[in-house]
Every structure is written in structure tokens, then in C-alpha cells.
Amino acid sequence: MIISSKYYTDANGREVLERKRNYRPTWNYTVVEPVSGNYYPVNSRIWIKDQDQQFTILTDRTQGGASIVDGSVELMIHRRLLYDDRLGVGEPLNETAYGEGLVVRGKHILFIQPPATSALYHRVSSQGLYMHPLATFAIIPQTYDSYAAAYRQTWSALTDTLPLNVHLLTFEQLAPQIYRIRVEHYFELNEDETYSHPVTFNLQSIFKSIGQISEFTELTLTANLPLTDLKRLTWLSSEQESSYIFVPEQKAATNTTIRLIPMQIRTFNVLVQ
């Protein structure tokens, strides 16, 4: 791979930002700490790439990451100092458990793919790595056959499959007939030829199992206000000029057919019969 000083890390588990070694885009950067000054939080992924190949690592938890040398990727899975580094803490960063150094466990997944197809692999796999099923066990006071006859063994609110680039973030029952549903388009714009495009689906057909949707209200992202009531503030900069950047206003959904654009999250309250 022919690699420059650029590498890429996710900013929040979703969007990915380009990083450049010993550089800041908004000010003249003076290199004082060539290692720590180039470390960034890696919530879910880090990669380097050239025109032919992309080297991507997925993490199952937040770590620090960098590319200190061209063509290299390093991740800090744990940090332990036996001596004070004289940077102000006044003690060594030496966390122990019962006198032993802490043990850190985790999982990393490595992909080497052409850049054009890498997004499909790391987006879908990161969802599975971060939100894998959790197995739990319990002792029951009767035989399994009698338990299975008395209790439902499987249930899903979904009666159809969501599009591959859509993720169900929230499914919450607020009252016997009221549910909160939050969905996201987790691909970025222009990163995949097939899945980095707007997608449309119908919530009623997806959630048939909970009943017929009779009322439908779109909310703000934090679900504390109907989207139709949202009024954004316009701030003035120090030059008394508006800092407002015009973005076409998002129209609240009026029926159960939902359209999501890349990286968009939408939240709804639904009343079912």
C-alpha cells in the first residue's frame, strides 16, 4: 500500500473524519507531542487506505488510535504506567485489581478490501460487533416442556426485514398502545455505490405485530417535542452577522411511509389499535 500521512477514525460511532498526522485544519499546529498529539478516540473503527486497498480495524469498545508512521495503525487497548510521568497527576497511572495489573479483554476485526466496497463490510460488521446478542441463563422450577407450554419462547416486533442500511435504534413501549420508534440510516453519503442513498420503507408493514397504527407523530431527535413545533435559534457572530447556514427544513412525516437520507435519524411516537 502506498500510504500518505492520512488516516480515518469515527467521531461518534457513526460519522468518519479524516485525520492527518501533525496537522490541524483550523490552526497552525506546532508539534510538541508527536505521539499523543496524533492520537484520536476510536469508538468503533480506524482505517488507512490508498487507491487500491483499505485496511480497516473494528473495535468492540472505545480505544485510542493513530497512524504514527506511514502505512501503520496502532490502537491503545490499555495504558499502565509504573512511574509518575510528571505531567501533573502526581502519581503513576497504575490501576490494579487485588494487587495485579488490570486485565483488558476485547475483540478486533480486520478487513482488507478495495475502498469502493469497504464501507459495506465495516458498516454492517460494526453493527453486529457492537450490538451482538447477549445470552442469559436461568434455572426454571419445572421441566422445559411445561415451561414452553406456559410461556412464549420467541417474539419479534418486526414482521418484515428493514433495509440493510437502516437500523432500529429505539423500540420502546410508553403505554399499552403507545410506542416510540427511532430509526437511523447508518451509511454516510458517497461511501457505498448501493447503500449511500436515501431509502424509503413503511413502518406499518414493518411493525404489523403491534397492531394497526392509528396516530403517528414525528418528534425531535431527543423525543421531547413534536417536530412541527421545533423553532431553531439564529445566533449572531462577533461581527454581528448571522451564523445561520440554510438547510432545507425537514418536513414532519404525515403517514407511515418513511424516507431516510444517509446519516439521518428520525423519531416517532405511534398509537396502535
BATORTOR-306247 format. One record per residue: y, x, z of N, C-alpha, C in turn; residue in three letters. Coordinates in steps of 0.1 Angstrom, whole numbers, padded with zeros to 4 digits, always signed. Each point is the difference from the previous one (the first is absolute). Example, Ala and Ser with C-alpha at 12.3 -4.5 7.8 and 13.67 -1.06 7.14 Angstrom:
-0057+0132+0078+0012-0009+0000+0012+0009+0000ALA
+0011-0004-0007+0011+0009+0000+0011-0008+0008SER
This chain:
-0012+0008+0000+0012-0008+0000+0013+0009+0000MET
+0009-0004-0008+0013+0007-0001+0010-0008+0009ILE
+0002+0004+0012+0007-0007+0010+0014+0006+0002ILE
+0010-0009+0002+0013+0005+0004+0002-0002+0015SER
+0012+0001+0005+0002-0002+0015+0000-0014+0004SER
-0003-0010-0009+0001-0014+0004-0014-0005+0005LYS
+0001-0009+0010-0011-0007+0005+0004-0014+0004TYR
-0009-0008+0004+0003-0014+0001-0007-0005+0013TYR
+0008-0008+0008-0006-0006+0012+0005-0014+0001THR
-0008-0009+0007+0005-0013+0001+0010-0001+0012ASP
+0010-0009-0001+0010-0001+0010-0004-0010+0011ALA
-0008-0010-0003-0002-0010+0009-0014-0006-0002ASN
-0009+0007-0006-0013-0005-0003+0000-0008-0013GLY
+0011-0001-0006+0001-0008-0013+0007+0008-0011ARG
+0013+0002+0002+0007+0007-0011-0002+0015+0002GLU
+0001+0007-0012-0003+0014+0000+0013+0007-0004VAL
+0004+0011+0007+0012+0007-0003-0003+0014-0005LEU
+0007+0005-0010-0001+0014-0005+0006+0009+0010GLU
-0007+0011+0004+0006+0010+0008+0000+0013-0008ARG
+0010+0008+0003+0002+0013-0006+0002+0011+0010LYS
-0008+0010+0000+0001+0010+0010+0013+0007+0001ARG
+0005+0001+0012+0013+0007+0003+0012-0007-0007ASN
-0001-0013+0000+0011-0008-0008+0002-0013+0007TYR
+0013-0004+0000+0003-0014+0005+0009-0006-0011ARG
-0002-0012-0004+0007-0006-0012+0015-0003+0003PRO
+0004-0001+0013+0013-0004+0003+0009+0010+0007THR
-0005+0012+0002+0009+0011+0005-0006+0013-0003TRP
+0008+0011+0001-0005+0013-0003-0008+0005+0012ASN
-0012+0002-0002-0010+0003+0011-0001+0016+0002TYR
+0002+0004+0012-0002+0014+0003-0014+0001+0007THR
-0008+0009-0005-0014+0001+0005+0001+0009+0013VAL
-0003-0007+0011-0001+0007+0013-0015+0000+0005VAL
-0007-0012-0002-0014-0001+0004-0008-0003-0013GLU
-0005+0010-0007-0007-0002-0013-0012-0008+0001PRO
-0007-0001+0012-0012-0008+0002+0004-0014+0005VAL
+0005-0001+0012+0003-0013+0006+0010-0007-0008SER
+0010+0007-0007+0010-0007-0008-0005-0006-0012GLY
-0013+0002-0004-0006-0006-0012-0011-0009+0004ASN
-0002-0003+0013-0010-0010+0004+0006-0014+0000TYR
-0008-0009-0004+0004-0014-0001-0011-0009+0006TYR
+0004-0012+0006-0011-0009+0004-0009-0004-0011PRO
-0013+0000+0002-0009-0005-0010-0007-0012+0007VAL
+0004-0012-0003-0005-0012+0006-0014-0004-0006ASN
-0001+0003-0014-0013-0004-0006-0004+0009-0011SER
+0010+0008-0007-0004+0008-0011+0010+0011-0003ARG
-0005+0010-0006+0008+0011-0005-0007+0005-0013ILE
+0008+0004-0010-0006+0006-0012+0009+0010-0007TRP
-0006+0008-0008+0007+0009-0009-0006-0003-0014ILE
+0007+0003-0011-0004-0003-0013+0006+0008-0010LYS
-0006+0001-0012+0006+0005-0012-0002-0010-0011ASP
+0001+0003-0012-0001-0010-0011-0014-0004-0002GLN
-0010+0008+0004-0014-0003-0002-0008-0006+0011ASP
+0003+0005+0012-0008-0004+0012+0009-0003+0012GLN
-0004-0009+0008+0006-0003+0013-0009+0002+0011GLN
+0004+0008+0010-0009+0003+0012+0006-0008+0012PHE
-0008-0011+0004+0005-0009+0010-0009+0000+0012THR
+0006+0000+0012-0007-0001+0012+0004-0012+0008ILE
-0009-0009+0004+0003-0012+0008-0004+0004+0015LEU
+0008-0005+0009-0002+0002+0014-0003-0014+0007THR
-0007+0000+0010-0003-0012+0007+0010-0003+0012ASP
+0009+0010+0002+0010-0002+0011+0012+0009-0004ARG
+0011-0001+0007+0012+0007-0004-0001+0015+0004THR
+0003+0009-0009-0001+0014+0002+0013+0007-0006GLN
+0001+0013+0003+0011+0007-0007-0006+0007-0013GLY
+0008+0001-0010-0005+0006-0012+0011+0008-0008GLY
-0005+0009-0008+0010+0009-0007-0008+0007-0011ALA
+0008+0005-0009-0005+0010-0010+0009+0012+0001SER
-0005+0009+0008+0008+0012+0003-0001+0011-0011ILE
-0011+0000-0007-0002+0009-0012-0003-0009-0012VAL
+0005+0004-0012-0003-0008-0012-0015-0001-0001ASP
-0004-0013-0003-0014-0003-0002-0008-0002+0012GLY
+0006-0001+0012-0007-0002+0012+0005-0012+0007SER
-0009-0006+0008+0003-0011+0009-0005+0003+0014VAL
+0008-0002+0010-0005+0002+0014+0004-0013+0008GLU
-0009-0003+0009+0002-0011+0009-0002+0005+0015LEU
+0009-0004+0008-0002+0003+0015-0006-0012+0007MET
-0013+0002+0003-0007-0011+0007+0001+0001+0015ILE
+0004+0011+0005+0002+0002+0014+0009+0012+0003HIS
+0008+0000+0010+0008+0011+0003-0001+0004+0015ARG
-0004+0012+0003-0002+0005+0013+0005+0014+0002ARG
+0009+0002+0010+0006+0013+0003-0005+0004+0014LEU
-0004+0012+0001-0004+0005+0013+0012+0007+0008LEU
+0011+0002-0008+0011+0007+0006+0013-0008-0004TYR
+0010+0000+0009+0013-0006-0004+0006+0006-0012ASP
+0004-0008-0010+0006+0006-0012+0015+0002+0002ASP
+0005-0002+0011+0014+0003+0004+0010-0008-0009ARG
-0004-0012-0004+0008-0009-0008+0006-0012+0009LEU
+0000+0002+0013+0007-0010+0008-0009-0008+0009GLY
-0013-0001-0002-0009-0009+0008-0002+0006+0014VAL
-0001+0014+0000-0002+0006+0013-0014+0001+0005GLY
-0010-0004-0009-0014+0001+0003-0008+0000-0012GLU
-0012+0005+0000-0008+0000-0012-0005-0014-0004PRO
-0001-0003-0012-0005-0013-0005-0015+0001+0000LEU
-0006-0002+0012-0014+0002+0002-0006-0012+0007ASN
-0002-0010-0007-0006-0012+0005-0015+0002+0002GLU
-0005-0004+0012-0014+0002+0003-0006-0013+0005THR
-0013-0001+0000-0008-0011+0006-0011+0006+0008ALA
+0001-0002+0014-0010+0006+0009+0000+0015-0002TYR
+0012+0006-0002+0000+0015-0001-0003+0005-0014GLY
-0005-0008-0009-0003+0004-0013+0011-0004-0010GLU
+0001+0007-0011+0010-0004-0010-0004-0013-0006GLY
+0010-0008-0004-0003-0013-0006-0008+0002-0013LEU
-0009-0009-0002-0008+0000-0013+0006-0011-0009VAL
+0003+0004-0012+0006-0009-0010-0011-0002-0011VAL
-0002-0013-0002-0009-0004-0011+0007-0008-0011ARG
-0005+0000-0011+0006-0007-0011-0007+0001-0013GLY
+0005-0006-0010-0007+0000-0013+0011+0002-0011LYS
-0004+0009-0010+0008+0002-0011-0008-0003-0013HIS
+0007-0006-0010-0007-0002-0012+0008+0007-0011ILE
-0007+0007-0009+0006+0008-0010-0003-0006-0014LEU
+0011-0001-0008-0002-0004-0014+0006+0010-0009PHE
-0006+0003-0011+0005+0009-0010-0001-0009-0013ILE
+0011-0005-0005+0000-0009-0011+0012+0003-0009GLN
+0000-0004-0013+0012+0001-0008+0011-0009+0007PRO
+0012+0004-0001+0011-0007+0006+0001-0015-0004PRO
-0004-0003-0012+0001-0013-0005-0009-0010+0007ALA
-0011+0005+0005-0010-0009+0006-0001+0002+0016THR
+0008+0010+0005-0001+0003+0014+0004-0011+0009SER
+0011-0007-0004+0005-0011+0008-0010-0011+0004ALA
-0008-0003-0010-0011-0010+0002-0009+0004+0011LEU
-0004+0013-0001-0010+0005+0010+0007+0001+0014TYR
+0012+0006+0001+0005+0002+0014+0005-0012+0006HIS
+0006-0010-0008+0005-0012+0005-0011-0009+0006ARG
-0011-0002-0008-0011-0008+0005-0008+0006+0011VAL
-0002+0013-0001-0008+0007+0010+0007+0001+0013SER
+0013+0002-0001+0008+0001+0013+0000-0013+0007SER
+0000-0012-0007-0001-0013+0007-0014+0000+0007GLN
-0010+0004-0006-0013-0001+0006-0002+0010+0011GLY
+0006+0012-0001-0001+0009+0011+0008-0004+0013LEU
+0012-0005-0002+0008-0004+0011-0004-0013+0006TYR
-0006-0009-0007-0003-0013+0005-0015-0003-0002MET
-0008+0010+0003-0015-0002-0001-0005-0010+0010HIS
-0011-0007-0002-0005-0010+0010-0004+0007+0013PRO
+0002-0007+0011-0003+0005+0013-0013-0007+0005LEU
-0010+0008+0003-0013-0006+0005+0001-0001+0015ALA
-0003-0012+0005+0000-0002+0015-0014-0007+0003THR
-0004+0002+0012-0013-0005+0005+0001-0006+0013PHE
-0009-0010+0003+0000-0007+0012-0014-0005+0003ALA
-0004-0001+0013-0013-0005+0004+0002-0015+0001ILE
-0010-0008-0006+0001-0014+0001-0012-0005+0009ILE
+0003-0011+0007-0010-0005+0010-0012-0007-0006PRO
+0000-0003-0013-0011-0007-0006-0005+0008-0012GLN
-0010-0006-0007-0006+0007-0011+0011-0001-0012THR
-0002+0009-0009+0009+0000-0012-0001-0013-0007TYR
-0012-0006-0002-0001-0012-0008+0007-0012+0007ASP
-0001-0001+0013+0007-0011+0007+0016+0003-0001SER
+0004+0012+0001+0014+0004-0001+0005-0004-0014TYR
-0007+0004-0010+0004-0003-0014+0001-0014-0003ALA
-0009-0008+0007+0000-0015-0002+0012-0006+0006ALA
+0005+0006+0011+0011-0006+0008+0014+0004-0005ALA
+0001+0012-0006+0013+0006-0004+0000+0004-0015TYR
+0011-0001-0006+0002+0004-0014+0000+0015+0000ARG
-0008+0006-0009-0001+0014-0001+0010+0007-0009GLN
+0004-0007-0010+0010+0006-0010+0011-0010-0003THR
+0012+0005-0002+0011-0009-0005+0011+0008-0006TRP
+0006-0005-0010+0011+0007-0006+0010-0010-0004SER
+0013+0003+0002+0011-0009-0004+0001+0000-0015ALA
-0004+0011-0006+0001+0002-0015-0011-0007-0007LEU
+0003-0008-0009-0011-0007-0008+0000+0006-0014THR
+0009+0009-0003+0001+0007-0013+0004+0014+0003ASP
-0001+0009-0010+0004+0014+0001+0014+0002-0003THR
+0007+0007+0008+0014+0004-0003+0000+0010-0011LEU
+0011+0000-0008+0001+0011-0010-0001+0014+0006PRO
-0005+0009-0007-0003+0014+0006+0012+0006+0006LEU
+0012-0002-0006+0012+0006+0005+0007-0008+0010ASN
-0006-0010+0006+0006-0009+0010-0008+0002+0013VAL
+0007+0001+0011-0007+0001+0013+0005-0010+0009HIS
-0009-0007+0008+0004-0010+0010+0004+0008+0013LEU
+0012+0000+0002+0005+0007+0012-0002-0008+0013LEU
+0004-0013-0001-0001-0008+0012-0006-0014-0003THR
-0009-0004+0008-0005-0013+0000-0001-0005+0014PHE
+0009-0008+0005+0001-0004+0014+0002-0015+0001GLU
-0008-0005+0009+0000-0015+0003+0011-0002+0011GLN
+0011-0007-0003+0010-0002+0010-0002-0013+0008LEU
-0007-0010-0007-0003-0013+0006-0012-0005-0007ALA
-0006-0011+0005-0012-0005-0007+0001-0001-0015PRO
+0012-0004-0005+0001-0002-0015+0011+0009-0006GLN
+0005+0010+0007+0010+0009-0005-0005+0014+0000ILE
+0002+0007-0011-0004+0014-0002+0011+0008-0005TYR
+0000+0013+0004+0009+0010-0006-0007+0009-0009ARG
+0004+0001-0012-0006+0009-0010+0010+0010-0005ILE
-0004+0013+0000+0009+0010-0005-0009+0009-0010ARG
+0005+0001-0012-0007+0008-0011+0009+0011-0005VAL
-0006+0010-0005+0007+0011-0006-0006+0005-0013GLU
+0008+0005-0009-0004+0007-0012+0001+0015+0004HIS
-0011+0007+0001+0000+0013+0006+0000+0012-0010TYR
+0002-0003-0013+0002+0010-0010+0015+0002-0002PHE
+0004+0012-0003+0014+0003-0003+0002-0002-0015GLU
+0012-0001-0004+0004-0002-0014-0003+0013-0008LEU
-0006-0002-0012-0003+0011-0009-0010+0010+0004ASN
-0009-0003+0010-0010+0010+0004-0013-0003-0006GLU
-0002-0012-0005-0013-0004-0006+0003-0009-0012ASP
-0007+0003-0011+0002-0008-0012-0004-0014+0001GLU
-0009-0003+0008-0005-0014+0002+0005-0007+0012THR
+0001+0006+0011+0002-0007+0013+0015+0002+0005TYR
+0008+0007-0007+0014+0002+0005+0009-0010-0007SER
-0005-0013-0001+0008-0010-0007+0000-0012+0009HIS
+0010-0010-0002+0000-0012+0008-0013-0007-0001PRO
-0004-0007+0010-0013-0008+0001+0003-0014+0005VAL
-0007-0009-0006+0002-0014+0004-0013-0006+0005THR
+0000-0008+0011-0012-0006+0005+0004-0013+0008PHE
-0010-0008+0002+0003-0013+0007-0006+0000+0014ASN
+0008-0002+0010-0005+0001+0014-0009-0012+0003LEU
+0002-0011-0006-0009-0012+0002-0014+0003-0004GLN
-0001+0006-0012-0014+0003-0005-0006+0011+0008SER
+0008+0009+0006-0006+0011+0008-0004-0005+0013ILE
+0007-0009+0006-0002-0004+0014-0005-0015+0000PHE
-0009-0004-0008-0005-0013+0000-0007-0004+0013LYS
-0006+0010+0006-0008-0003+0012+0008-0005+0012SER
+0013+0003+0000+0008-0005+0012+0006-0014-0003ILE
-0002-0005-0012+0005-0014-0003+0010+0000-0011GLY
+0006-0012-0002+0010-0002-0011+0013+0003+0006GLN
+0007+0009-0007+0014+0004+0004+0010-0011-0003ILE
+0006-0006+0010+0009-0011-0002+0015+0004+0002SER
+0003+0010+0008+0013+0006+0001-0001+0015-0001GLU
+0011+0005-0005+0000+0015-0004+0014+0005+0001PHE
+0001+0010+0010+0014+0006+0002-0001+0015-0001THR
+0008+0006-0009+0001+0014+0000+0010+0005+0010GLU
-0004+0011+0007+0008+0006+0011+0004+0014-0004LEU
+0010+0005+0008+0003+0014-0001-0012+0009+0004THR
+0001+0013-0002-0011+0009+0002-0004-0001+0015LEU
+0009-0001+0009-0004-0001+0014-0003-0014+0005THR
+0000-0010-0009-0004-0013+0003+0008-0008+0010ALA
+0013+0004+0002+0008-0006+0010+0011-0009-0006ASN
+0000-0002-0013+0010-0007-0007-0005-0005-0014LEU
+0002-0012-0003-0003-0004-0014+0008+0008-0010PRO
-0007+0004-0011+0007+0008-0010+0012-0006-0006LEU
+0000-0013-0001+0012-0007-0005+0012+0001+0009THR
-0002+0003+0013+0011+0002+0009+0005+0014+0002ASP
-0006+0009-0007+0004+0014+0002+0013+0003-0007LEU
+0009+0006+0008+0013+0004-0005+0002+0015+0003LYS
+0000+0009-0009+0001+0014+0002+0014+0004+0003ARG
+0002+0010+0009+0014+0005+0002+0004+0010-0010LEU
+0013+0000-0003+0005+0010-0010+0009+0009+0008THR
-0003+0013+0001+0007+0010+0008+0010+0007-0009TRP
+0011+0005+0007+0010+0008-0007-0003+0015+0004LEU
+0002+0009-0010-0002+0014+0002+0013+0005+0006SER
+0000+0013+0003+0012+0007+0006+0012-0001-0009SER
-0003-0001-0013+0011-0001-0010+0004-0015-0002GLU
-0005-0009+0008+0003-0014+0000-0005-0006-0014GLN
-0010+0006-0005-0007-0006-0012-0013-0006+0005GLU
-0004-0010-0007-0012-0007+0003-0012+0010-0003SER
-0009+0001+0009-0012+0007-0002-0012-0008-0005SER
+0004-0012-0004-0010-0010-0004-0005+0004-0014TYR
-0013+0000-0001-0007+0003-0013-0006-0014-0005ILE
+0004-0004-0011-0004-0013-0004-0015+0000-0004PHE
-0007-0009+0007-0014-0002-0003-0002-0015-0003VAL
-0007-0004-0011-0001-0014-0003-0007-0007+0012PRO
+0006-0011+0004-0004-0007+0012-0014-0005-0002GLU
-0008+0002+0011-0014-0005-0001+0000-0015+0003GLN
-0006-0008-0009-0001-0014+0002-0012-0004+0008LYS
+0002-0009+0010-0011-0004+0008-0010-0008-0008ALA
-0012+0002+0003-0011-0007-0008+0001-0015+0004ALA
-0002-0008-0011+0000-0014+0002-0014-0007-0001THR
-0009+0008-0005-0014-0005-0001-0009+0011+0004ASN
-0013-0002+0000-0010+0009+0005-0003+0011-0011THR
+0006+0000-0011-0002+0011-0010+0009+0011+0004THR
-0005+0012+0003+0007+0011+0005+0001+0011-0010ILE
+0011+0006-0002+0002+0012-0009+0005+0012+0009ARG
-0007+0011-0001+0003+0012+0007+0003+0011-0010LEU
+0011+0007+0003+0003+0012-0008-0005+0012+0008ILE
-0001+0012-0007-0005+0012+0008+0008+0003+0012PRO
-0008+0002+0011+0005+0004+0014+0007-0012+0007MET
-0001-0012-0006+0006-0012+0007-0009-0006+0010GLN
+0006-0005+0011-0007-0007+0011+0007-0014+0001ILE
-0008-0010+0001+0005-0014+0001-0007-0007+0012ARG
+0007-0008+0007-0005-0006+0012+0002-0015-0001THR
-0010-0008+0004+0000-0014-0001-0006-0007+0013PHE
+0006-0012+0003-0007-0009+0009-0005-0012-0008ASN
-0012-0004+0002-0006-0011-0007-0005-0010+0010VAL
+0002-0013-0004-0006-0011+0008-0011-0006-0009LEU
-0012-0001+0006-0011-0005-0007-0005-0014+0006VAL
-0006-0008-0009-0006-0013+0004-0015+0001+0001GLN
